[in-house]
Amino acid sequence: MPVLSILFSSMIHTPASIIAIDGPAASGKSTLGRLLADSLGYIFFDTGVMYRAVTWTALQRGLNPSDETAVSSLAQQIQIDVLPASKDDGRACDVLVEGQDITWETRRPEVDANVSQVSAYRGVREAMSRQQRRIGLRGKVVMVGRDIGTVVLPEADLKIYLDASAQQRARRRYDEIRARHGQAEYETVLAGVVERDRIDSTRDVSPLRAAADAIIINSDSMTADQVFARVLELCK
Ligand code: DC
């Protein structure tokens, strides 16, 4: 390679093309992911909505969430689409199952209560991870979840593990519910967060953990803007 090309290639910084953001429930991953994707012109993909879509559909169809075989088979059959938001009602994206918009249904308390169990099933994870990987490999994507850096896209250019205390995360989730005029008790939300942490991090398949090469950020004493500024710097 000519000397000038070597010089230029060492001076040009290509931004990370696949950005993986993992971490526990309500740690601010989606807010961060959305801001990053917007500022880089990348696709934002919150993979948790796929597990929520399976959970909601299973409940709708009267399946018992404890029935691993039935729920896994459902996950392998239904068509889930995650598309750019078609409405300006606070949604990050549209979530469709068999063409039906179930975006807000995926946020219901009964989904919160069952999604960790459903997402621990091997059959469910295999079906979801395959689709997520195919989308992620196209690049220019910010993908958010629990196992993106460890399992779905271990080749990601930048891996962030966003953490915060259970109390701080429960407070944020509680404020979100209240902002949407929902009913909630802080103590109940906290108990839910702690229980989901337990299930997500102790499951046999793809448990929640930081990849060895992830950059760990604890957002307890940081605002969303500060976290965003820090990660944007890392991207570039
Ligand atoms: O981020 P969230 O709360 O919407 O995630 C919902 C559930 O899905 C949560 O219990 C963990 C699970 N999940 C997962 O196991 N793997 C992912 N990549 C994303 C979410």
Residues whose N, C-alpha, C, O or C-beta is under 5 A from the ligand:
A	BS01	DC	A25 T47 G48 V49 Y51 V115 S116 S119 V144 G145 R146 D147 D200
